[in-house]
Amino acid sequence: MDISIIVPLYNEEESLEKLLAWIKQVMTEQNFSYEVIFVDDGSRDKSWQMIEQAACELPDNVRGVKFSRNYGKSAALNVGFEYAQGDVVITMDADLQDSPNEIPELYKMVMQGGYDLVSGWKKKRYDSKIMKNIPSKLYNATTRAITGIKLHDFNCGLKAYRNEVIKSIEVYGEMHRYIPVIAKGAGFSNIGEKVVQHRKREFGVSKFGMNRFVHGYLDLISIIFILKFGKKPMHFFGLWGSVMFIIGIALAVVMGVQKIVAGMEGMNMRLITNSPYFYIALATMIIGCQLFLAGFLGEMIGRNSSTRNTYLISKKKNL
C-alpha cells in the first residue's frame, strides 16, 4: 500500500464528508493505493456514525477507531500509527485547515527525496496574530534552539513519515507537538520541511486553548530529559546527588575545623548547631542522598523493566 492517512478528530461531523471526498479525489487522480484511518477521540456528535457509514461505502479504504472518551491527540495518533500499513504515513487534522492536495508532494519527498519525516510549515496563517501566531513563533524558536532541529512549525498537523519511523516511536501525553524530536531521538535524523497551505476553518471552533503553550514548554523539558536520561537516570540524579552531598560534606568539614581551631586557641565560639551553615550542610547532604537514591532506583527499575529497546534492522537483498 502506498499511503496511510491518519486523521485524529474530536467533534468534527461537519467537515468529515467533505474531507473524505477531497482525499478520495486526490488519491484517485494520483492513482495511489491508500487507506484513511479515522481515530475518533471520544466525539459527542455524529462523527462516529459518519465514519461507520464511510467504512461501509469504502470498505477497502476507510477504517475507524473509536475511543470511549477524550484521551487527546497524542493517544489518537499513537493508535493510528499502530494500524497504519502504508509505505508513507500522512497525518492531518479533520477540520479542513490541512489541504489533501499537499499529499502527493509530501509522498514524493519521502519516497524520492529520502526523508524520514517531512513536516508541514504553515508559513501564511489565518489565526489570530496575538493569540496564536506570536506565541507560536516564540515556541518554535525555543524548540529549534534547544533541539537543533531546523523546523519552523513543529506543531503542524500535516506531516509525512516513512513507515519505519512511526513503527519505532511512541507518542503519549501531549507529545504530538514533538514527534520530530522523538523521531530524531530514535535515530531518524533526516527531517525535512515543506511550506503548506493553511486554510481558514470552515466549521466549529479550535479544540486547543492558550494553555497548550504552557503545556508545550513543560512537555519540551520532559521529552529532552527522557531522550537524554531515560535509559541512564543515574547519569543525572547520581551526578547532582553527588554534587549536593559533596557540598554538604565540605561545609560540615569547614565548620568542624573552625570549631577545633577556635578550641585550640582558647576562643569562645558558638555551637555549630546555631550556625545557619549547619542546616545548609545538613539539607544539601539529605537532598544529595535522595537524588542519588532516585537515580539508583531508576536504574533498578529500568534494568528490570519488561520494555526493551527496539532496534530497526535494514535488510538488503542478496546480490
Long-range contacts (C-beta under 8 A, 24 or more apart in sequence): 1-33, 1-34, 1-35, 1-85, 1-86, 1-87, 2-32, 2-33, 2-34, 2-86, 2-87, 2-88, 2-107, 3-27, 3-32, 3-33, 3-34, 3-35, 3-86, 3-87, 3-88, 3-89, 3-90, 3-103, 3-107, 4-34, 4-35, 4-37, 4-83, 4-84, 4-85, 4-86, 4-88, 4-89, 4-90, 4-163, 5-34, 5-35, 5-36, 5-37, 5-89, 5-90, 5-91, 5-92, 5-103, 6-37, 6-39, 6-77, 6-80, 6-81, 6-84, 6-89, 6-90, 6-91, 6-92, 7-36, 7-37, 7-38, 7-39, 7-80, 7-91, 7-92, 7-93, 7-94, 8-39, 8-41, 8-73, 8-76, 8-77, 8-80, 8-91, 8-93, 8-94, 9-38, 9-39, 9-40, 9-41, 9-43, 9-47, 9-76, 9-93, 9-94, 10-40, 10-41, 10-42, 10-43, 10-47, 10-70, 10-207, 11-43, 11-44, 11-45, 11-47, 11-204, 11-207, 12-43, 12-45, 12-47, 12-94, 12-95, 12-203, 12-204, 13-43, 13-45, 13-46, 13-47, 13-50, 14-202, 14-203, 14-204, 15-94, 15-95, 15-96, 15-202, 15-203, 15-204, 16-47, 16-50, 16-51, 16-54, 16-94, 17-50, 17-54, 18-96, 19-94, 19-96, 19-100, 20-54, 20-58, 20-62, 22-100, 23-100, 23-103, 24-58, 24-61, 25-100, 26-100, 26-101, 26-103, 26-104, 27-61, 27-103, 30-103, 30-104, 32-104, 32-107, 34-61, 34-86, 35-60, 35-61, 35-62, 35-63, 35-84, 35-85, 35-86, 36-61, 36-62, 36-63, 37-63, 37-64, 37-65, 37-80, 37-83, 37-84, 38-62, 38-63, 38-64, 38-65, 38-94, 39-64, 39-65, 39-67, 39-76, 39-77, 39-79, 39-80, 40-64, 40-65, 40-66, 40-67, 41-67, 41-70, 41-71, 41-72, 41-73, 41-75, 41-76, 42-66, 42-67, 42-68, 42-69, 42-70, 42-71, 72-173, 72-174, 73-174, 73-176, 74-171, 74-172, 74-173, 74-174, 74-175, 74-176, 75-171, 75-172, 77-171, 77-176, 77-179, 78-170, 78-171, 78-172, 81-166, 81-167, 81-169, 81-171, 84-163, 84-166, 85-163, 86-163, 87-111, 87-162, 87-163, 88-160, 88-161, 88-162, 88-163, 89-160, 89-161, 89-162, 89-163, 89-165, 89-166, 90-158, 90-159, 90-160, 90-161, 91-157, 91-158, 91-159, 91-161, 92-157, 92-158, 93-157, 93-158, 95-201, 95-202, 95-203, 95-204, 96-199, 96-201, 96-202, 96-203, 97-198, 97-199, 97-200, 97-201, 98-157, 98-158, 98-196, 98-199, 99-158, 99-196, 99-197, 99-199, 101-197, 102-158, 102-194, 102-196, 102-197, 103-160, 105-194, 106-158, 106-159, 106-160, 106-194, 107-160, 109-160, 109-192, 109-194, 110-160, 110-161, 110-162, 113-192, 114-190, 115-160, 115-162, 115-190, 115-191, 115-192, 116-161, 116-162, 116-164, 116-165, 116-183, 116-188, 116-189, 116-190, 116-191, 117-159, 117-160, 117-161, 117-162, 117-165, 117-179, 117-180, 117-183, 117-188, 117-190, 117-191, 117-192, 118-159, 118-160, 118-161, 118-191, 118-192, 118-193, 118-194, 119-151, 119-153, 119-154, 119-156, 119-159, 119-180, 119-191, 119-192, 119-193, 119-194, 120-153, 120-156, 120-157, 120-158, 120-159, 120-193, 120-194, 120-195, 120-196, 121-151, 121-152, 121-153, 121-156, 121-193, 121-194, 121-195, 121-196, 122-153, 122-156, 122-196, 122-197, 122-198, 123-152, 123-195, 123-198, 124-198, 125-198, 126-198, 126-199, 126-200, 126-201, 131-210, 135-210, 135-213, 136-213, 139-213, 139-216, 139-217, 142-217, 142-220, 143-178, 143-181, 143-220, 146-220, 146-224, 147-180, 147-181, 147-184, 147-224, 149-180, 149-181, 149-184, 149-191, 150-193, 151-180, 151-191, 151-193, 152-193, 153-193, 154-178, 154-180, 154-181, 155-216, 156-196, 158-196, 162-188, 164-188, 164-312, 168-310, 168-312, 173-219, 173-222, 174-212, 174-215, 174-216, 174-219, 175-219, 175-222, 175-223, 177-212, 177-216, 177-219, 177-220, 178-219, 178-220, 178-223, 181-220, 181-223, 181-224, 181-227, 182-223, 182-227, 185-223, 185-227, 187-312, 231-302, 231-309, 232-299, 233-294, 233-295, 233-298, 233-299, 233-302, 234-295, 234-296, 234-298, 234-299, 235-295, 236-295, 237-291, 237-292, 237-294, 237-295, 237-296, 237-298, 238-291, 238-292, 238-295, 238-296, 240-288, 240-291, 241-287, 241-288, 241-289, 241-290, 241-291, 241-292, 241-293, 241-294, 241-295, 242-288, 242-292, 243-288, 244-284, 244-285, 244-287, 244-288, 244-291, 245-284, 245-285, 245-288, 245-289, 245-292, 246-288, 247-281, 247-284, 247-288, 248-280, 248-281, 248-282, 248-283, 248-284, 248-285, 248-286, 248-288, 249-281, 249-285, 251-277, 251-280, 251-281, 251-284, 252-278, 252-281, 252-285, 255-281
